[in-house]
């Protein structure tokens, strides 16, 4: 018999992850501040609850996908939170992005109440989450991972057990740091192509087939060339993740020259377009500076993957 899960946080990412659980036959009870997000999942077969505690008591296990450690702590340990509803021996699967220190602290709060924790941040983008092809980075006990692996694999095409709690936070922060560096680099590359008189569509495909290719260029450059920039991930979230990387670097004595510069560029992007602007709009900063845009026909407004 499949495990039952409460799922709290139905944003761009969480909504797709929860939908994958439902499609794969899991009983899911959902909670979100956005009634429309809840309604979308109920239409797919989920049950709605008013508070995390209620959902957790009903399901016995809980999954969260939330925008910040502060929100994760409120949902876990605040009034009406998961710790009020989860039974002893229940599990909390945290799919939000946290720093190592934060997830260790939050897992300790859960452990004090007899609740076990798996950290399970994901990487690859909202478009891959929509079709269950995103990658999970897992930290926690191997036996706990194996027990809940069916649910993780219902949401994610690949999963990597990185080690104990805190391990997944480290690799997740690293992968996001790389993605933002690659995004800025891809924008600069396309602008050089444009100013060099090249066809941008042909340049995009040439880079994809070259040693300079990256996952970010293959995906996010398409949204720049379309002009939508609609990656489903904001400037504020990018700065949160870059902040985690820079803090980790300071604590471990690793100089991050590239990441520091990219963080400063994203601060400029936030100042220009706002924290709710798509992270991909960081390339617009370069477009505005140079006074030209990077557009080419035939590229999608949003990323989609064949199911």
Residue pairs with C-beta under 8 A, 6 or more apart in sequence:
2 25
2 26
2 27
2 150
2 151
3 26
3 60
3 61
3 147
3 148
3 150
3 151
4 26
4 27
4 28
4 29
4 58
4 59
4 60
4 61
5 21
5 26
5 27
5 28
5 29
5 59
5 61
5 62
5 63
5 93
5 151
6 28
6 29
6 30
6 31
6 49
6 52
6 55
6 56
6 58
6 59
6 61
6 62
6 63
6 82
6 85
7 14
7 17
7 18
7 21
7 28
7 29
7 30
7 31
7 41
7 46
7 55
7 62
7 63
7 64
7 65
8 14
8 30
8 31
8 32
8 52
8 55
8 62
8 63
8 64
8 65
8 66
8 75
8 82
9 32
9 64
9 65
9 66
9 67
9 75
9 95
9 96
10 18
10 30
10 32
10 34
10 37
10 38
10 40
10 41
10 65
11 32
11 37
11 65
11 67
12 126
12 232
12 233
13 65
13 95
13 122
13 126
13 129
13 232
14 32
14 64
14 65
14 66
14 95
15 37
15 40
15 41
16 126
16 129
16 130
17 63
17 65
17 95
17 122
17 129
17 134
17 155
18 28
18 30
18 41
18 46
18 63
18 65
19 40
19 41
19 44
19 130
20 129
20 132
20 154
20 155
21 28
21 63
21 151
21 154
21 155
22 28
22 41
22 44
22 45
22 46
23 44
23 132
23 154
24 132
24 154
26 151
26 154
27 47
27 59
28 41
28 45
28 46
28 47
28 59
29 46
29 47
29 48
29 49
29 55
29 58
29 59
30 38
30 41
30 42
30 46
30 47
30 48
30 49
30 55
31 38
31 48
31 49
31 50
31 51
31 52
31 54
31 55
32 38
38 46
38 48
41 48
42 48
47 58
49 55
49 58
51 80
51 85
52 62
52 75
52 76
52 80
52 81
52 82
52 85
53 80
53 81
53 82
53 83
53 84
53 85
54 80
54 85
55 62
55 85
56 62
56 82
56 84
56 85
56 86
56 90
57 85
57 86
57 87
58 85
60 86
60 87
60 90
61 86
61 90
61 91
61 92
61 93
61 148
62 82
62 85
62 86
62 90
62 91
62 92
62 93
63 92
63 93
63 94
63 95
63 120
63 151
64 72
64 75
64 76
64 82
64 92
64 93
64 94
64 95
64 96
65 95
65 96
66 72
66 75
66 96
67 96
67 237
67 240
68 96
68 240
69 96
69 98
69 99
69 102
69 106
71 96
72 94
72 96
72 98
72 102
72 106
73 106
73 109
74 81
75 81
75 82
76 82
76 83
76 92
76 106
76 109
76 110
77 83
77 106
77 109
82 92
82 110
82 115
83 109
83 110
83 113
83 115
86 92
86 113
86 115
88 113
88 114
88 115
89 114
89 115
89 116
90 115
90 116
91 115
91 116
91 117
91 118
91 144
91 147
91 148
92 110
92 115
92 116
92 117
92 118
93 117
93 118
93 119
93 120
93 148
93 151
93 152
94 103
94 106
94 117
94 118
94 119
94 120
94 121
95 120
95 121
95 122
95 136
96 121
97 121
97 169
97 172
97 173
97 176
97 240
97 241
97 244
98 106
98 119
98 121
98 169
98 244
99 169
99 173
99 244
99 247
99 248
100 166
100 169
100 170
100 173
100 248
102 169
103 117
103 119
103 139
103 165
103 166
103 168
103 169
104 165
104 166
106 117
107 117
107 119
107 165
110 116
110 117
111 117
116 140
116 141
116 144
117 140
117 165
118 138
118 139
118 140
118 141
118 144
118 145
118 148
119 138
119 139
119 140
119 165
119 166
119 168
119 169
120 136
120 137
120 138
120 139
120 152
120 159
120 168
121 136
121 137
121 168
121 169
121 172
122 129
122 134
122 135
122 136
122 137
122 155
122 156
123 134
123 135
123 137
123 172
123 175
123 176
124 133
124 134
124 135
125 134
125 219
125 231
125 232
125 233
125 303
126 231
126 232
126 233
126 303
127 219
127 232
127 302
127 303
127 304
127 305
128 134
128 135
128 157
128 305
129 155
130 304
130 305
131 305
131 306
131 307
132 154
132 155
132 156
132 157
133 156
133 157
133 305
134 155
134 156
134 157
135 156
135 157
135 158
135 159
135 160
136 152
136 155
136 156
136 158
136 159
136 160
137 159
137 160
137 162
137 168
137 171
137 172
137 175
138 145
138 152
138 159
138 160
138 161
138 162
138 168
139 161
139 162
139 163
139 164
139 165
139 166
139 167
139 168
139 169
140 161
140 164
140 165
141 164
142 161
145 152
145 161
149 159
152 159
153 159
160 171
162 168
162 170
162 171
169 244
170 248
173 241
173 244
173 245
173 248
174 245
176 238
176 241
176 242
176 244
176 245
177 241
177 242
177 245
177 256
177 259
177 262
179 215
179 216
180 238
180 241
180 242
180 259
180 262
180 266
180 279
180 282
181 258
181 259
181 262
182 214
182 215
182 216
182 217
183 216
183 220
183 279
183 280
183 282
183 283
184 262
184 265
184 282
184 283
185 214
186 207
186 214
186 216
186 217
186 220
186 221
186 224
186 283
187 221
187 224
187 282
187 283
187 286
187 294
188 286
189 207
189 212
189 217
190 200
190 203
190 204
190 221
190 224
190 225
190 283
190 294
191 286
191 287
191 290
191 292
191 294
193 200
193 203
194 200
194 292
194 294
195 290
195 292
199 296
200 225
200 294
200 295
200 296
201 225
201 296
201 297
201 298
201 299
204 217
204 221
204 222
204 225
204 296
204 299
207 213
207 217
207 221
208 217
208 218
219 303
220 231
220 280
222 299
222 300
222 303
223 229
223 230
223 231
223 278
223 280
223 299
223 300
223 301
223 302
223 303
224 280
224 283
224 294
225 294
225 295
225 296
225 299
226 295
226 299
226 300
226 301
227 293
227 295
228 301
228 302
229 277
229 278
229 280
229 281
229 283
229 284
230 278
230 280
230 301
230 302
231 278
231 279
231 280
231 303
232 278
232 302
233 278
233 279
233 280
234 275
234 276
234 277
234 278
234 279
235 266
235 269
235 270
235 273
235 274
235 275
235 276
235 277
235 278
235 279
235 281
235 282
236 270
236 275
236 276
237 279
238 266
238 279
238 282
239 263
239 266
239 267
239 270
239 275
242 259
242 262
242 263
242 266
243 263
245 256
245 259
246 256
246 259
246 260
246 263
248 254
249 255
249 256
249 259
265 282
265 285
266 279
266 282
268 285
269 277
269 279
269 281
269 282
269 284
269 285
270 277
272 284
272 285
272 288
273 281
273 284
273 285
283 294
287 293
287 294
